């Protein structure tokens, strides 16, 4: 994870675009500028970044399902529960499953666990829209390639 | 048996916190009931789930973008329900 760059997912462990499921890994760094403020003297991954992590795992699953022809944008977070603290160095397993594939939108259920213990979970809704430009599309393809490649190595 | 309108009205009431008695067939979901596009995604999700369909929102949006005068044709509730019935009929055919 590069928290300050919003690079939350390090590795796609399992992905099934057909059924709409993904299992990804996110390694929390030991150090990050984010920890300087959250919190001074007691570093914890902010809950909003855990939600972002679930959204990104869901997003990569949806992107692969959409064959990168459209982009999912987070639109709604429902019932997010932060069950325990996440400290530097934690290894997070991020799971997301498609709940509903609508027309122009999608819903997922996502959760993060660490050492077999559930950290947080939420339901997420995405608007499915055209990419605003080719640069973003290219960057998303590159990032997906990086995090998918690392699982094959 | 619950009609399509009754089911849709209940969904709108629950998802958008609008009193059921205010939701009548001649109302436009957006201009009369004040539902915005994000709220409507929740409504579309609930409609899809309730009827086991996938209402073609993307297609409707494209058609609307081509001709704004048609908004009432899609989102006045009586017409919305008629379109939903068409999607249900197509699924069952």
gemmi code that builds the backbone of each chain (N, CA, C; Angstrom):
import gemmi

chains = {
    "A": [
        ("UNK", (0.838, -1.195, 0.000), (0.000, 0.000, 0.000), (0.869, 1.240, 0.000)),
        ("UNK", (0.492, 2.189, -0.821), (1.073, 3.524, -0.734), (-0.087, 4.440, -0.348)),
        ("UNK", (-0.272, 4.580, 0.940), (-1.479, 5.248, 1.429), (-1.612, 6.655, 0.876)),
        ("UNK", (-0.486, 7.372, 0.832), (-0.545, 8.778, 0.427), (-0.823, 8.931, -1.070)),
        ("UNK", (-0.661, 7.844, -1.838), (-0.975, 7.888, -3.269), (-2.269, 7.119, -3.584)),
        ("UNK", (-2.948, 6.702, -2.536), (-4.182, 5.937, -2.711), (-3.963, 4.663, -3.534)),
        ("UNK", (-2.761, 4.106, -3.436), (-2.522, 2.785, -4.037), (-2.752, 1.765, -2.929)),
        ("UNK", (-3.939, 1.225, -2.881), (-4.314, 0.403, -1.739), (-4.079, -1.086, -1.974)),
        ("UNK", (-4.232, -1.539, -3.196), (-4.143, -2.977, -3.474), (-2.737, -3.317, -3.986)),
        ("UNK", (-2.105, -4.314, -3.364), (-0.766, -4.725, -3.785), (-0.796, -5.933, -4.708)),
        ("UNK", (-1.772, -6.776, -4.535), (-1.731, -8.040, -5.242), (-3.129, -8.639, -5.388)),
        ("UNK", (-3.442, -9.084, -6.600), (-4.702, -9.815, -6.795), (-4.396, -11.300, -6.628)),
        ("UNK", (-4.954, -11.892, -5.607), (-4.697, -13.312, -5.322), (-5.638, -14.212, -6.127)),
        ("UNK", (-6.895, -13.842, -6.177), (-7.905, -14.621, -6.902), (-8.876, -13.642, -7.551)),
        ("UNK", (-9.301, -13.981, -8.765), (-10.247, -13.104, -9.459), (-11.119, -13.943, -10.380)),
        ("UNK", (-12.406, -13.765, -10.267), (-13.342, -14.435, -11.168), (-14.329, -13.389, -11.687)),
        ("UNK", (-14.031, -12.797, -12.844), (-14.913, -11.745, -13.366), (-16.318, -12.258, -13.675)),
        ("UNK", (-16.439, -13.527, -14.038), (-17.751, -14.063, -14.420), (-18.722, -14.041, -13.244)),
        ("UNK", (-18.270, -14.604, -12.120), (-19.152, -14.621, -10.944), (-19.063, -13.310, -10.176)),
        ("UNK", (-17.990, -12.550, -10.418), (-17.826, -11.270, -9.743), (-17.251, -11.400, -8.350)),
        ("UNK", (-16.080, -12.012, -8.254), (-15.441, -12.114, -6.935), (-13.948, -11.838, -7.072)),
        ("UNK", (-13.393, -11.303, -6.011), (-11.964, -11.000, -6.008), (-11.438, -11.165, -4.584)),
        ("UNK", (-10.212, -11.658, -4.488), (-9.491, -11.680, -3.220), (-8.155, -10.992, -3.484)),
        ("UNK", (-7.881, -9.950, -2.760), (-6.665, -9.168, -2.996), (-5.908, -8.990, -1.683)),
        ("UNK", (-4.634, -8.669, -1.840), (-3.793, -8.481, -0.659), (-3.330, -7.034, -0.591)),
        ("UNK", (-3.286, -6.527, 0.602), (-2.811, -5.154, 0.813), (-1.891, -5.156, 2.030)),
        ("UNK", (-0.635, -4.799, 1.794), (0.347, -4.782, 2.883), (0.463, -3.365, 3.432)),
        ("UNK", (0.099, -3.195, 4.669), (0.180, -1.869, 5.286), (1.660, -1.553, 5.546)),
        ("UNK", (2.135, -0.401, 5.059), (3.564, -0.063, 5.264), (3.856, 0.220, 6.738)),
        ("UNK", (5.138, 0.116, 7.071), (5.541, 0.446, 8.447), (5.531, 1.960, 8.653)),
        ("UNK", (5.827, 2.673, 7.544), (5.874, 4.133, 7.652), (5.077, 4.767, 6.522)),
        ("UNK", (4.444, 5.885, 6.811), (3.699, 6.640, 5.808), (3.435, 8.029, 6.373)),
        ("UNK", (3.446, 9.056, 5.512), (3.062, 10.394, 5.989), (1.677, 10.408, 6.625)),
        ("UNK", (0.820, 9.487, 6.195), (-0.529, 9.423, 6.769), (-0.470, 9.173, 8.275)),
        ("UNK", (0.500, 8.374, 8.693), (0.590, 8.029, 10.110), (1.071, 9.203, 10.976)),
        ("UNK", (1.658, 10.203, 10.313), (2.115, 11.362, 11.099), (0.928, 12.121, 11.705)),
        ("UNK", (-0.203, 12.039, 11.011), (-1.372, 12.753, 11.517), (-2.434, 11.830, 12.098)),
        ("UNK", (-2.349, 10.541, 11.751), (-3.421, 9.611, 12.150), (-2.802, 8.374, 12.772)),
        ("UNK", (-2.452, 8.397, 14.083), (-2.476, 9.555, 14.960), (-1.064, 9.785, 15.467)),
        ("UNK", (-0.720, 11.004, 15.808), (0.636, 11.265, 16.328), (0.914, 10.401, 17.559)),
        ("UNK", (1.937, 9.562, 17.437), (2.301, 8.700, 18.569), (1.553, 7.381, 18.608)),
        ("UNK", (0.527, 7.227, 17.752), (-0.238, 5.977, 17.737), (-0.781, 5.724, 16.333)),
        ("UNK", (0.098, 5.296, 15.413), (-0.305, 5.193, 14.005), (-1.370, 4.124, 13.754)),
        ("UNK", (-2.408, 4.520, 13.049), (-3.491, 3.604, 12.667), (-3.930, 3.942, 11.235)),
        ("UNK", (-4.282, 2.912, 10.473), (-4.824, 3.175, 9.135), (-6.211, 3.804, 9.299)),
        ("UNK", (-6.432, 4.970, 8.695), (-7.756, 5.608, 8.816), (-8.868, 4.729, 8.244)),
        ("UNK", (-10.005, 4.753, 8.899), (-11.146, 3.962, 8.431), (-11.557, 4.302, 7.011)),
        ("UNK", (-11.451, 5.579, 6.642), (-11.846, 5.959, 5.275), (-10.939, 5.300, 4.243)),
        ("UNK", (-9.678, 5.038, 4.623), (-8.778, 4.363, 3.680), (-9.072, 2.862, 3.622)),
        ("UNK", (-9.612, 2.310, 4.692), (-10.060, 0.913, 4.633), (-11.271, 0.803, 3.700)),
        ("UNK", (-12.155, 1.783, 3.768), (-13.288, 1.802, 2.829), (-12.769, 1.941, 1.400)),
        ("UNK", (-11.781, 2.830, 1.212), (-11.188, 2.999, -0.119), (-10.568, 1.678, -0.605)),
        ("UNK", (-9.953, 0.954, 0.323), (-9.332, -0.324, -0.040), (-10.398, -1.317, -0.513)),
        ("UNK", (-11.507, -1.388, 0.190), (-12.607, -2.269, -0.240), (-13.166, -1.804, -1.585)),
        ("UNK", (-13.234, -0.483, -1.756), (-13.751, 0.063, -3.019), (-12.806, -0.277, -4.179)),
        ("UNK", (-11.501, -0.195, -3.937), (-10.560, -0.489, -5.024), (-10.587, -1.970, -5.409)),
        ("UNK", (-10.683, -2.842, -4.406), (-10.783, -4.276, -4.724), (-12.048, -4.526, -5.540)),
        ("UNK", (-13.155, -3.956, -5.098), (-14.411, -4.071, -5.851), (-14.242, -3.488, -7.247)),
        ("UNK", (-13.576, -2.348, -7.307), (-13.396, -1.652, -8.578), (-12.589, -2.460, -9.580)),
        ("UNK", (-11.515, -3.088, -9.118), (-10.719, -3.905, -10.057), (-11.516, -5.119, -10.533)),
        ("UNK", (-12.314, -5.686, -9.638), (-13.165, -6.807, -10.061), (-14.140, -6.327, -11.131)),
        ("UNK", (-14.767, -5.165, -10.893), (-15.746, -4.653, -11.861), (-15.073, -4.272, -13.176)),
        ("UNK", (-13.888, -3.662, -13.069), (-13.157, -3.292, -14.288), (-12.865, -4.523, -15.151)),
        ("UNK", (-12.436, -5.589, -14.511), (-12.121, -6.791, -15.281), (-13.399, -7.387, -15.872)),
        ("UNK", (-14.479, -7.288, -15.100), (-15.770, -7.774, -15.595), (-16.237, -6.952, -16.795)),
        ("UNK", (-15.952, -5.648, -16.731), (-16.344, -4.729, -17.808), (-15.324, -4.693, -18.943)),
        ("UNK", (-14.270, -5.489, -18.793), (-13.191, -5.535, -19.784), (-12.592, -4.145, -20.023)),
        ("UNK", (-12.566, -3.354, -18.982), (-11.977, -2.008, -19.001), (-12.612, -1.095, -20.058)),
        ("UNK", (-13.847, -1.397, -20.410), (-14.544, -0.537, -21.371), (-15.238, 0.630, -20.681)),
        ("UNK", (-15.532, 0.452, -19.370), (-16.122, 1.531, -18.583), (-15.479, 1.537, -17.212)),
        ("UNK", (-15.741, 2.607, -16.462), (-15.079, 2.795, -15.176), (-16.106, 2.836, -14.044)),
        ("UNK", (-15.903, 2.039, -12.994), (-16.777, 2.153, -11.829), (-16.308, 3.264, -10.888)),
        ("UNK", (-17.233, 4.140, -10.522), (-16.930, 5.212, -9.563), (-17.757, 4.988, -8.296)),
        ("UNK", (-17.090, 5.047, -7.151), (-17.780, 4.824, -5.878), (-18.872, 5.878, -5.693)),
        ("UNK", (-20.086, 5.415, -5.389), (-21.212, 6.344, -5.263), (-21.920, 6.248, -3.923)),
        ("UNK", (-21.813, 5.104, -3.268), (-22.596, 4.928, -2.045), (-21.915, 3.884, -1.162)),
        ("UNK", (-21.789, 4.198, 0.107), (-21.219, 3.275, 1.093), (-22.298, 3.023, 2.141)),
        ("UNK", (-22.650, 1.758, 2.302), (-23.742, 1.435, 3.218), (-23.260, 0.469, 4.300)),
        ("UNK", (-23.588, 0.796, 5.519), (-23.343, -0.133, 6.625), (-21.886, -0.448, 6.873)),
        ("UNK", (-21.018, 0.511, 6.660), (-19.587, 0.257, 6.892), (-19.325, 0.084, 8.391)),
        ("UNK", (-18.638, -0.991, 8.720), (-18.294, -1.247, 10.122), (-16.793, -1.438, 10.263)),
        ("UNK", (-16.194, -0.629, 11.100), (-14.770, -0.751, 11.407), (-14.672, -1.520, 12.718)),
        ("UNK", (-14.259, -2.763, 12.635), (-14.382, -3.642, 13.801), (-13.152, -3.622, 14.702)),
        ("UNK", (-12.013, -3.281, 14.133), (-10.807, -3.232, 14.968), (-9.771, -2.326, 14.332)),
        ("UNK", (-8.736, -1.979, 15.070), (-7.698, -1.085, 14.562), (-6.753, -1.827, 13.609)),
        ("UNK", (-6.214, -1.077, 12.659), (-5.201, -1.630, 11.751), (-3.925, -0.831, 11.924)),
        ("UNK", (-2.876, -1.529, 12.316), (-1.606, -0.868, 12.618), (-0.596, -1.069, 11.484)),
        ("UNK", (0.473, -0.275, 11.474), (1.524, -0.445, 10.466), (2.041, -1.886, 10.452)),
        ("UNK", (2.309, -2.400, 9.228), (2.855, -3.745, 9.079), (1.797, -4.830, 8.943)),
        ("UNK", (0.538, -4.484, 9.108), (-0.514, -5.506, 8.999), (-0.641, -5.997, 7.549)),
        ("UNK", (-0.960, -7.260, 7.404), (-1.245, -7.825, 6.088), (-2.764, -7.994, 5.989)),
        ("UNK", (-3.334, -7.324, 4.989), (-4.797, -7.318, 4.858), (-5.223, -8.170, 3.664)),
        ("UNK", (-6.240, -8.959, 3.862), (-6.851, -9.702, 2.759), (-8.210, -9.048, 2.477)),
        ("UNK", (-8.379, -8.634, 1.247), (-9.557, -7.853, 0.866), (-10.419, -8.693, -0.070)),
        ("UNK", (-11.627, -8.921, 0.347), (-12.526, -9.755, -0.446), (-13.716, -8.919, -0.899)),
        ("UNK", (-14.099, -9.068, -2.137), (-15.286, -8.367, -2.625), (-16.074, -9.299, -3.530)),
        ("UNK", (-17.381, -9.207, -3.424), (-18.262, -10.031, -4.257), (-19.362, -9.167, -4.845)),
        ("UNK", (-19.675, -9.447, -6.081), (-20.753, -8.716, -6.757), (-22.092, -9.100, -6.141)),
        ("UNK", (-22.818, -8.102, -5.723), (-24.154, -8.364, -5.178), (-25.211, -8.165, -6.258)),
        ("UNK", (-24.998, -7.147, -7.097), (-25.973, -6.881, -8.159), (-25.299, -6.152, -9.316)),
        ("UNK", (-25.546, -6.675, -10.504), (-25.005, -6.069, -11.720), (-26.147, -5.340, -12.412)),
        ("UNK", (-26.298, -4.055, -12.112), (-27.394, -3.291, -12.677), (-27.008, -2.651, -14.003)),
        ("UNK", (-27.910, -1.879, -14.550), (-27.653, -1.149, -15.784), (-27.104, 0.226, -15.421)),
        ("UNK", (-25.796, 0.396, -15.600), (-25.164, 1.668, -15.251), (-24.756, 1.768, -13.804)),
        ("UNK", (-24.923, 0.690, -13.063), (-24.477, 0.685, -11.667), (-24.219, -0.745, -11.229)),
        ("UNK", (-23.502, -0.875, -10.126), (-23.240, -2.205, -9.567), (-23.120, -2.084, -8.063)),
        ("UNK", (-23.472, -3.169, -7.375), (-23.344, -3.210, -5.923), (-22.437, -4.359, -5.528)),
        ("UNK", (-21.607, -4.124, -4.549), (-20.744, -5.200, -4.048), (-20.852, -5.278, -2.534)),
        ("UNK", (-20.447, -6.436, -2.018), (-20.216, -6.606, -0.584), (-18.725, -6.831, -0.444)),
        ("UNK", (-18.121, -6.135, 0.498), (-16.669, -6.262, 0.646), (-16.306, -6.372, 2.117)),
        ("UNK", (-15.183, -7.020, 2.345), (-14.688, -7.099, 3.721), (-13.176, -7.224, 3.706)),
        ("UNK", (-12.579, -6.825, 4.800), (-11.133, -6.951, 4.982), (-10.893, -7.776, 6.235)),
        ("UNK", (-9.943, -8.711, 6.100), (-9.560, -9.482, 7.280), (-8.041, -9.478, 7.399)),
        ("UNK", (-7.575, -9.772, 8.594), (-6.142, -9.861, 8.850), (-5.926, -10.946, 9.885)),
        ("UNK", (-5.003, -11.863, 9.583), (-4.786, -13.022, 10.464), (-6.095, -13.743, 10.754)),
        ("UNK", (-6.957, -13.828, 9.755), (-8.216, -14.549, 9.898), (-9.293, -13.806, 10.671)),
        ("UNK", (-8.992, -12.600, 11.086), (-9.951, -11.839, 11.879), (-10.546, -10.723, 11.018)),
        ("UNK", (-11.876, -10.605, 11.057), (-12.522, -9.580, 10.234), (-12.211, -8.190, 10.789)),
        ("UNK", (-11.728, -7.331, 9.885), (-11.358, -5.958, 10.267), (-12.514, -4.993, 10.035)),
        ("UNK", (-13.121, -5.138, 8.842), (-14.210, -4.225, 8.487), (-15.002, -4.819, 7.339)),
        ("UNK", (-16.189, -4.302, 7.117), (-17.003, -4.759, 6.001), (-17.991, -3.665, 5.622)),
        ("UNK", (-18.485, -3.754, 4.408), (-19.390, -2.720, 3.914), (-20.068, -3.189, 2.639)),
        ("UNK", (-21.152, -2.530, 2.315), (-21.752, -2.694, 0.995), (-21.451, -1.409, 0.224)),
        ("UNK", (-21.125, -1.579, -1.043), (-20.676, -0.443, -1.847), (-21.470, -0.399, -3.155)),
        ("UNK", (-21.791, 0.814, -3.576), (-22.435, 0.971, -4.876), (-21.552, 1.824, -5.779)),
        ("UNK", (-21.506, 1.437, -7.028), (-20.689, 2.150, -8.016), (-21.557, 2.582, -9.177)),
        ("UNK", (-21.287, 3.780, -9.659), (-21.829, 4.181, -10.952), (-20.863, 3.657, -12.017)),
        ("UNK", (-21.402, 3.077, -13.062), (-20.574, 2.593, -14.169), (-20.677, 3.615, -15.294)),
        ("UNK", (-19.552, 4.252, -15.587), (-19.583, 5.360, -16.551), (-18.445, 5.225, -17.552)),
        ("UNK", (-18.538, 5.935, -18.665), (-17.407, 5.949, -19.600), (-16.174, 6.537, -18.913)),
        ("UNK", (-14.992, 6.076, -19.300), (-13.777, 6.705, -18.796), (-13.777, 8.179, -19.209)),
        ("UNK", (-13.423, 9.078, -18.291), (-13.418, 10.499, -18.655), (-12.340, 10.828, -19.680)),
        ("UNK", (-11.297, 10.014, -19.720), (-10.263, 10.208, -20.739), (-9.430, 8.936, -20.880)),
        ("UNK", (-8.643, 8.893, -21.932), (-7.840, 7.700, -22.222), (-6.688, 7.550, -21.240)),
        ("UNK", (-6.231, 8.682, -20.670), (-5.117, 8.621, -19.711), (-5.509, 7.785, -18.499)),
        ("UNK", (-6.686, 8.054, -17.958), (-7.140, 7.287, -16.796), (-7.280, 5.811, -17.154)),
        ("UNK", (-7.857, 5.559, -18.302), (-8.030, 4.165, -18.720), (-6.674, 3.459, -18.812)),
        ("UNK", (-5.716, 4.138, -19.411), (-4.367, 3.562, -19.531), (-3.739, 3.316, -18.171)),
        ("UNK", (-3.901, 4.273, -17.272), (-3.337, 4.115, -15.928), (-3.998, 2.970, -15.163)),
        ("UNK", (-5.291, 2.825, -15.319), (-5.983, 1.726, -14.635), (-5.529, 0.385, -15.188)),
        ("UNK", (-5.359, 0.321, -16.505), (-4.868, -0.926, -17.115), (-3.460, -1.251, -16.619)),
        ("UNK", (-2.611, -0.227, -16.549), (-1.234, -0.446, -16.073), (-1.227, -0.935, -14.632)),
        ("UNK", (-2.019, -0.274, -13.796), (-2.042, -0.653, -12.378), (-2.576, -2.068, -12.208)),
        ("UNK", (-3.617, -2.392, -12.956), (-4.189, -3.738, -12.861), (-3.167, -4.778, -13.310)),
        ("UNK", (-2.424, -4.433, -14.348), (-1.387, -5.349, -14.831), (-0.326, -5.578, -13.759)),
        ("UNK", (0.065, -4.494, -13.082), (1.082, -4.612, -12.021), (0.612, -5.502, -10.878)),
        ("UNK", (-0.572, -5.285, -10.401), (-1.027, -6.034, -9.224), (-1.449, -7.451, -9.603)),
        ("UNK", (-1.743, -7.676, -10.867), (-2.059, -9.035, -11.300), (-0.785, -9.812, -11.569)),
        ("UNK", (0.187, -9.134, -12.132), (1.462, -9.781, -12.449), (2.143, -10.271, -11.193)),
        ("UNK", (2.077, -9.463, -10.125), (2.813, -9.819, -8.916), (2.290, -11.117, -8.307)),
        ("UNK", (1.022, -11.461, -8.589), (0.498, -12.714, -8.036), (1.008, -13.911, -8.812)),
        ("UNK", (1.373, -13.683, -10.093), (1.837, -14.790, -10.922), (3.307, -15.088, -10.690)),
        ("UNK", (4.014, -14.158, -10.068), (5.461, -14.341, -9.885), (5.762, -15.210, -8.676)),
    ],
    "B": [
        ("UNK", (-53.349, -9.185, -5.332), (-51.977, -9.171, -5.850), (-51.490, -7.718, -5.968)),
        ("UNK", (-50.288, -7.474, -5.551), (-49.726, -6.128, -5.595), (-49.456, -5.719, -7.034)),
        ("UNK", (-49.897, -4.514, -7.413), (-49.615, -4.042, -8.759), (-48.180, -3.529, -8.838)),
        ("UNK", (-47.727, -3.345, -10.081), (-46.372, -2.813, -10.273), (-46.261, -1.447, -9.610)),
        ("UNK", (-47.301, -0.614, -9.793), (-47.238, 0.716, -9.184), (-47.159, 0.633, -7.672)),
        ("UNK", (-47.959, -0.214, -7.064), (-47.935, -0.341, -5.596), (-46.559, -0.770, -5.109)),
        ("UNK", (-45.974, -1.724, -5.815), (-44.647, -2.201, -5.410), (-43.598, -1.093, -5.567)),
        ("UNK", (-43.654, -0.379, -6.703), (-42.685, 0.692, -6.948), (-42.870, 1.829, -5.947)),
        ("UNK", (-44.124, 2.146, -5.645), (-44.393, 3.223, -4.682), (-43.823, 2.857, -3.309)),
        ("UNK", (-43.982, 1.619, -2.905), (-43.426, 1.186, -1.612), (-41.908, 1.274, -1.619)),
        ("UNK", (-41.307, 0.867, -2.719), (-39.845, 0.935, -2.836), (-39.379, 2.389, -2.728)),
        ("UNK", (-40.038, 3.277, -3.451), (-39.652, 4.691, -3.421), (-39.834, 5.258, -2.019)),
        ("UNK", (-40.944, 4.910, -1.395), (-41.219, 5.417, -0.048), (-40.131, 4.975, 0.930)),
        ("UNK", (-39.751, 3.685, 0.841), (-38.755, 3.151, 1.778), (-37.354, 3.682, 1.501)),
        ("UNK", (-36.971, 3.734, 0.237), (-35.596, 4.122, -0.073), (-35.383, 5.638, 0.017)),
        ("UNK", (-36.431, 6.414, -0.254), (-36.257, 7.861, -0.282), (-36.978, 8.577, 0.850)),
        ("UNK", (-37.598, 7.799, 1.747), (-38.255, 8.377, 2.918), (-39.316, 9.404, 2.516)),
        ("UNK", (-40.131, 9.005, 1.547), (-41.234, 9.864, 1.095), (-42.538, 9.180, 1.519)),
        ("UNK", (-43.466, 9.936, 2.158), (-44.727, 9.307, 2.569), (-45.433, 8.657, 1.380)),
        ("UNK", (-45.928, 7.458, 1.619), (-46.550, 6.681, 0.540), (-47.688, 7.434, -0.134)),
        ("UNK", (-48.446, 8.197, 0.663), (-49.620, 8.874, 0.094), (-49.223, 9.993, -0.882)),
        ("UNK", (-47.975, 10.444, -0.804), (-47.519, 11.485, -1.746), (-47.101, 10.902, -3.091)),
        ("UNK", (-46.961, 9.578, -3.132), (-46.464, 8.934, -4.350), (-47.654, 8.452, -5.168)),
        ("UNK", (-47.945, 9.200, -6.213), (-49.114, 8.888, -7.050), (-48.665, 8.711, -8.501)),
        ("UNK", (-49.486, 8.022, -9.298), (-49.042, 7.640, -10.654), (-48.635, 8.806, -11.545)),
        ("UNK", (-49.233, 9.977, -11.341), (-48.931, 11.093, -12.253), (-47.671, 11.860, -11.856)),
        ("UNK", (-47.063, 11.510, -10.722), (-45.871, 12.239, -10.270), (-44.633, 11.828, -11.059)),
        ("UNK", (-43.801, 12.823, -11.339), (-42.478, 12.569, -11.921), (-41.500, 12.326, -10.766)),
        ("UNK", (-40.777, 11.216, -10.831), (-39.891, 10.846, -9.719), (-38.877, 11.945, -9.407)),
        ("UNK", (-38.386, 12.606, -10.433), (-37.340, 13.613, -10.218), (-37.927, 14.988, -9.895)),
        ("UNK", (-38.796, 15.476, -10.772), (-39.234, 16.863, -10.627), (-40.331, 17.034, -9.575)),
        ("UNK", (-41.145, 16.020, -9.363), (-42.233, 16.139, -8.370), (-41.841, 15.575, -7.003)),
        ("UNK", (-41.127, 14.476, -6.998), (-40.794, 13.824, -5.721), (-39.410, 14.209, -5.206)),
        ("UNK", (-38.617, 14.905, -6.018), (-37.311, 15.395, -5.560), (-36.253, 14.317, -5.438)),
        ("UNK", (-36.461, 13.204, -6.111), (-35.463, 12.128, -6.095), (-34.319, 12.522, -7.013)),
        ("UNK", (-33.076, 12.324, -6.560), (-31.949, 12.634, -7.459), (-31.410, 11.338, -8.065)),
        ("UNK", (-30.417, 11.503, -8.934), (-29.966, 10.339, -9.703), (-29.327, 9.282, -8.813)),
        ("UNK", (-28.676, 9.695, -7.728), (-28.069, 8.710, -6.822), (-29.159, 7.941, -6.080)),
        ("UNK", (-30.173, 8.673, -5.594), (-31.298, 7.986, -4.953), (-31.943, 7.006, -5.933)),
        ("UNK", (-31.997, 7.428, -7.184), (-32.681, 6.568, -8.153), (-31.928, 5.263, -8.386)),
        ("UNK", (-30.596, 5.284, -8.182), (-29.844, 4.025, -8.297), (-30.290, 3.041, -7.217)),
        ("UNK", (-30.525, 3.543, -6.011), (-31.035, 2.672, -4.943), (-32.412, 2.121, -5.311)),
        ("UNK", (-33.222, 2.998, -5.903), (-34.570, 2.570, -6.311), (-34.465, 1.533, -7.429)),
        ("UNK", (-33.579, 1.791, -8.392), (-33.397, 0.838, -9.493), (-32.927, -0.514, -8.963)),
        ("UNK", (-32.004, -0.467, -7.995), (-31.512, -1.712, -7.382), (-32.672, -2.478, -6.752)),
        ("UNK", (-33.500, -1.767, -5.993), (-34.616, -2.426, -5.303), (-35.653, -2.949, -6.301)),
        ("UNK", (-35.870, -2.198, -7.381), (-36.816, -2.656, -8.420), (-36.270, -3.912, -9.093)),
        ("UNK", (-34.977, -3.867, -9.458), (-34.346, -5.052, -10.072), (-34.535, -6.273, -9.185)),
        ("UNK", (-34.240, -6.103, -7.895), (-34.322, -7.226, -6.955), (-35.771, -7.714, -6.808)),
        ("UNK", (-36.680, -6.755, -6.669), (-38.078, -7.119, -6.409), (-38.679, -7.909, -7.576)),
        ("UNK", (-38.396, -7.435, -8.802), (-39.033, -8.055, -9.962), (-38.122, -9.076, -10.668)),
        ("UNK", (-36.883, -9.191, -10.224), (-35.959, -10.127, -10.872), (-35.606, -9.716, -12.286)),
        ("UNK", (-35.446, -8.409, -12.474), (-35.152, -7.873, -13.808), (-33.931, -6.958, -13.744)),
        ("UNK", (-33.582, -6.407, -14.882), (-32.516, -5.400, -14.950), (-33.075, -4.256, -15.777)),
        ("UNK", (-33.580, -3.224, -15.092), (-34.172, -2.136, -15.882), (-33.048, -1.408, -16.629)),
        ("UNK", (-33.268, -1.140, -17.918), (-32.189, -0.652, -18.784), (-31.893, 0.836, -18.594)),
        ("UNK", (-31.387, 1.183, -17.427), (-31.137, 2.597, -17.113), (-30.169, 3.255, -18.083)),
        ("UNK", (-29.119, 2.511, -18.466), (-28.128, 3.111, -19.384), (-28.781, 3.477, -20.707)),
        ("UNK", (-29.607, 2.575, -21.200), (-30.287, 2.832, -22.483), (-31.236, 4.023, -22.345)),
        ("UNK", (-31.957, 4.080, -21.244), (-32.877, 5.199, -21.040), (-32.107, 6.519, -20.951)),
        ("UNK", (-30.996, 6.480, -20.237), (-30.205, 7.706, -20.093), (-29.703, 8.190, -21.453)),
        ("UNK", (-29.248, 7.232, -22.273), (-28.778, 7.603, -23.613), (-29.916, 8.219, -24.423)),
        ("UNK", (-31.083, 7.617, -24.319), (-32.224, 8.140, -25.083), (-32.621, 9.530, -24.571)),
        ("UNK", (-32.547, 9.695, -23.247), (-32.879, 11.006, -22.669), (-31.882, 12.070, -23.102)),
        ("UNK", (-30.600, 11.689, -23.131), (-29.574, 12.648, -23.526), (-29.760, 13.115, -24.966)),
        ("UNK", (-30.385, 12.254, -25.752), (-30.613, 12.617, -27.150), (-31.825, 13.536, -27.293)),
        ("UNK", (-32.736, 13.449, -26.319), (-33.948, 14.276, -26.410), (-34.514, 14.523, -25.012)),
        ("UNK", (-34.179, 15.643, -24.411), (-34.599, 15.939, -23.050), (-36.112, 16.032, -22.893)),
        ("UNK", (-36.823, 16.275, -23.970), (-38.268, 16.429, -23.875), (-38.950, 15.127, -23.447)),
        ("UNK", (-38.217, 14.037, -23.469), (-38.832, 12.744, -23.174), (-38.786, 12.359, -21.696)),
        ("UNK", (-38.264, 13.240, -20.823), (-38.076, 12.877, -19.418), (-39.340, 12.301, -18.796)),
        ("UNK", (-40.485, 12.957, -19.045), (-41.741, 12.481, -18.477), (-42.107, 11.086, -18.971)),
        ("UNK", (-41.651, 10.776, -20.169), (-41.974, 9.468, -20.737), (-41.333, 8.328, -19.956)),
        ("UNK", (-40.282, 8.649, -19.219), (-39.564, 7.613, -18.475), (-39.845, 7.665, -16.981)),
        ("UNK", (-40.010, 8.859, -16.432), (-39.977, 8.964, -14.973), (-41.270, 9.485, -14.339)),
        ("UNK", (-42.307, 9.734, -15.122), (-43.640, 9.825, -14.514), (-43.981, 8.392, -14.100)),
        ("UNK", (-44.425, 8.214, -12.865), (-44.460, 6.867, -12.303), (-45.348, 5.894, -13.080)),
        ("UNK", (-46.470, 6.383, -13.605), (-47.332, 5.473, -14.370), (-46.587, 4.953, -15.601)),
        ("UNK", (-45.801, 5.838, -16.223), (-45.062, 5.425, -17.424), (-43.852, 4.570, -17.057)),
        ("UNK", (-43.223, 4.920, -15.926), (-42.108, 4.097, -15.450), (-42.601, 2.665, -15.197)),
        ("UNK", (-43.763, 2.562, -14.561), (-44.293, 1.230, -14.244), (-44.660, 0.471, -15.525)),
        ("UNK", (-45.165, 1.197, -16.526), (-45.476, 0.549, -17.801), (-44.202, 0.005, -18.446)),
        ("UNK", (-43.125, 0.769, -18.332), (-41.842, 0.299, -18.884), (-41.316, -0.909, -18.111)),
        ("UNK", (-41.498, -0.861, -16.792), (-41.080, -2.008, -15.976), (-41.875, -3.250, -16.387)),
        ("UNK", (-43.186, -3.065, -16.607), (-44.014, -4.194, -17.054), (-43.510, -4.756, -18.384)),
        ("UNK", (-43.045, -3.848, -19.246), (-42.504, -4.319, -20.535), (-41.248, -5.166, -20.321)),
        ("UNK", (-40.396, -4.724, -19.406), (-39.163, -5.477, -19.133), (-39.506, -6.836, -18.520)),
        ("UNK", (-40.505, -6.853, -17.619), (-40.931, -8.117, -16.994), (-41.483, -9.052, -18.073)),
        ("UNK", (-42.303, -8.491, -18.967), (-42.906, -9.318, -20.028), (-41.821, -9.887, -20.950)),
        ("UNK", (-40.825, -9.062, -21.257), (-39.736, -9.518, -22.130), (-38.949, -10.633, -21.454)),
        ("UNK", (-38.786, -10.527, -20.143), (-38.046, -11.558, -19.405), (-38.822, -12.871, -19.412)),
        ("UNK", (-40.148, -12.752, -19.258), (-40.986, -13.961, -19.157), (-41.288, -14.587, -20.518)),
        ("UNK", (-41.018, -13.817, -21.583), (-41.382, -14.320, -22.921), (-40.489, -15.496, -23.316)),
    ],
}
model = gemmi.Model(1)
for chain_id, residues in chains.items():
    chain = gemmi.Chain(chain_id)
    for i, (resn, *xyz) in enumerate(residues, 1):
        res = gemmi.Residue()
        res.name, res.seqid = resn, gemmi.SeqId(i, " ")
        for name, pos in zip(("N", "CA", "C"), xyz):
            atom = gemmi.Atom()
            atom.name, atom.element = name, gemmi.Element(name[0])
            atom.pos, atom.b_iso = gemmi.Position(*pos), 0.0
            res.add_atom(atom)
        chain.add_residue(res)
    model.add_chain(chain)
structure = gemmi.Structure()
structure.add_model(model)
structure.setup_entities()
